[in-house]
Structure formats: structure tokens, C-alpha cells
Amino acid sequence: MVAHRGNDQDAVFKALADASRRTLLDRLRQRNGQTLGELCDGLQMTRQAVAKHLGILRQANLVAWRREGRERLHFINPVPIHEIAERWLRRFELPQLEALAQLKQKLEGEEP
């Protein structure tokens, strides 16, 4: 069972490694339940490319869909990201991470 979970997390990391897929997840986070056409609006990708990215996100269990009439609505599934955060990020102390993030912003001249 542990090996299977690792494979699941590998698929999530692979899916998140692509900026286009992260953009799609951001769009779904802003407004869940979008059609393929809605997700394509304003992107510099073909409909086929968006569909392919959604397929990879779906294989990683980051996106689910439901049919509503003739439309397929896409929804973000935050559970796999939460599982990764629990496994990989919780091992670090939150105050230390926040201090490092603030230091990075200060050194790079960014506003907190």
C-alpha cells in the first residue's frame, strides 16, 4: 500500500511540475465547475492541449469532472495537495519557514 501511495504522489508532483497545469488549477481554484471552453478562454493553448493537461491532472486525482447535460464541468480536488503538504511541509517548523520566506522577500526587495 505504501508503494501505491508513493506512485500517487509521483503523479501529483509530475502534474504540478508543469506551469500550464498549475494555471488550470489556479483557474479552478478561483471558480470551480468550469467547462473545457471556459478553461480555454484567454489561454495561449489549443483546446486539445488544455484537454490533455486536464487528463494528466485527472490521472493525478487533482481534477474531477461531472456531466451536466452536454457539458462536462471540471472541479479541483485539493486532497492530494493537502496530503503532500502534510507529508513534506509539516515536517518543518512553520515559524522557521515563515522567517525564511520573509528573509527571501526582503533580500529580493519584494513586498511581504
C-alpha positions as CSV (number, residue, x, y, z in Angstrom):
1,M,0.0,0.0,0.0
2,V,2.8,2.4,0.7
3,A,4.3,1.9,-2.7
4,H,0.9,2.8,-4.3
5,R,0.7,6.0,-2.3
6,G,4.2,6.9,-3.5
7,N,3.1,6.4,-7.1
8,D,0.1,8.6,-6.4
9,Q,2.3,11.3,-5.1
10,D,4.7,10.9,-8.0
11,A,1.8,11.6,-10.4
12,V,0.8,14.7,-8.3
13,F,4.4,16.0,-8.4
14,K,4.6,15.4,-12.1
15,A,1.3,17.1,-12.8
16,L,2.3,20.1,-10.7
17,A,5.6,20.4,-12.4
18,D,4.0,22.0,-15.5
19,A,3.1,25.7,-15.4
20,S,0.2,25.2,-17.7
21,R,-1.4,22.7,-15.4
22,R,-0.8,24.9,-12.4
23,T,-2.6,27.7,-14.3
24,L,-5.6,25.4,-14.9
25,L,-5.6,24.5,-11.2
26,D,-5.5,28.2,-10.3
27,R,-8.4,28.9,-12.5
28,L,-10.4,26.1,-11.0
29,R,-9.5,27.3,-7.5
30,Q,-10.8,30.7,-8.4
31,R,-14.0,29.3,-9.9
32,N,-14.8,25.6,-9.6
33,G,-17.0,23.8,-12.1
34,Q,-15.8,25.2,-15.4
35,T,-16.3,23.7,-18.8
36,L,-13.4,23.0,-21.1
37,G,-14.3,26.0,-23.2
38,E,-14.3,28.2,-20.1
39,L,-10.9,26.9,-19.1
40,C,-9.6,27.6,-22.6
41,D,-10.7,31.3,-22.5
42,G,-7.8,33.6,-22.5
43,L,-5.1,30.9,-22.6
44,Q,-2.5,30.7,-25.3
45,M,-3.2,26.9,-25.7
46,T,-5.3,24.9,-28.1
47,R,-8.4,23.2,-26.8
48,Q,-6.6,19.9,-27.4
49,A,-3.7,21.0,-25.2
50,V,-5.9,22.0,-22.4
51,A,-7.8,18.7,-22.6
52,K,-4.5,16.8,-22.5
53,H,-3.4,18.8,-19.4
54,L,-6.8,18.2,-17.8
55,G,-6.3,14.5,-18.4
56,I,-2.9,14.5,-16.6
57,L,-4.5,16.4,-13.7
58,R,-7.3,13.9,-13.6
59,Q,-4.9,10.9,-13.6
60,A,-3.1,12.6,-10.6
61,N,-6.6,12.9,-8.9
62,L,-6.2,16.7,-8.9
63,V,-9.2,17.3,-11.1
64,A,-12.6,15.6,-11.2
65,W,-15.4,16.2,-13.6
66,R,-19.1,15.7,-13.8
67,R,-21.5,15.8,-16.7
68,E,-24.3,18.3,-16.6
69,G,-26.3,18.0,-19.7
70,R,-24.0,18.2,-22.7
71,E,-21.3,19.9,-20.7
72,R,-18.5,18.4,-18.6
73,L,-17.8,20.5,-15.5
74,H,-14.3,20.3,-14.0
75,F,-13.6,20.6,-10.3
76,I,-10.3,20.9,-8.4
77,N,-9.6,18.2,-5.8
78,P,-7.3,19.7,-3.2
79,V,-6.9,16.4,-1.2
80,P,-3.7,15.2,-3.0
81,I,-2.0,18.6,-2.5
82,H,-3.0,18.5,1.2
83,E,-1.5,15.0,1.6
84,I,1.8,16.3,0.1
85,A,1.7,19.3,2.4
86,E,1.2,17.0,5.4
87,R,3.9,14.6,4.4
88,W,6.6,17.1,3.1
89,L,5.9,20.5,4.6
90,R,4.6,19.8,8.1
91,R,8.0,18.2,8.9
92,F,9.4,21.7,9.0
93,E,8.5,24.2,11.7
94,L,6.0,26.8,10.3
95,P,7.7,29.7,12.1
96,Q,11.0,28.8,10.6
97,L,9.5,28.6,7.1
98,E,7.8,31.9,7.6
99,A,11.0,33.6,8.7
100,L,12.9,32.2,5.7
101,A,10.1,33.4,3.4
102,Q,10.3,36.9,4.9
103,L,14.1,36.9,4.6
104,K,13.9,35.9,1.0
105,Q,11.4,38.6,0.2
106,K,13.5,41.2,2.0
107,L,16.6,40.2,0.2
108,E,14.9,40.2,-3.2
109,G,13.3,43.6,-2.5
110,E,9.7,42.2,-2.6
111,E,6.8,43.5,-0.5
112,P,5.7,40.9,2.1
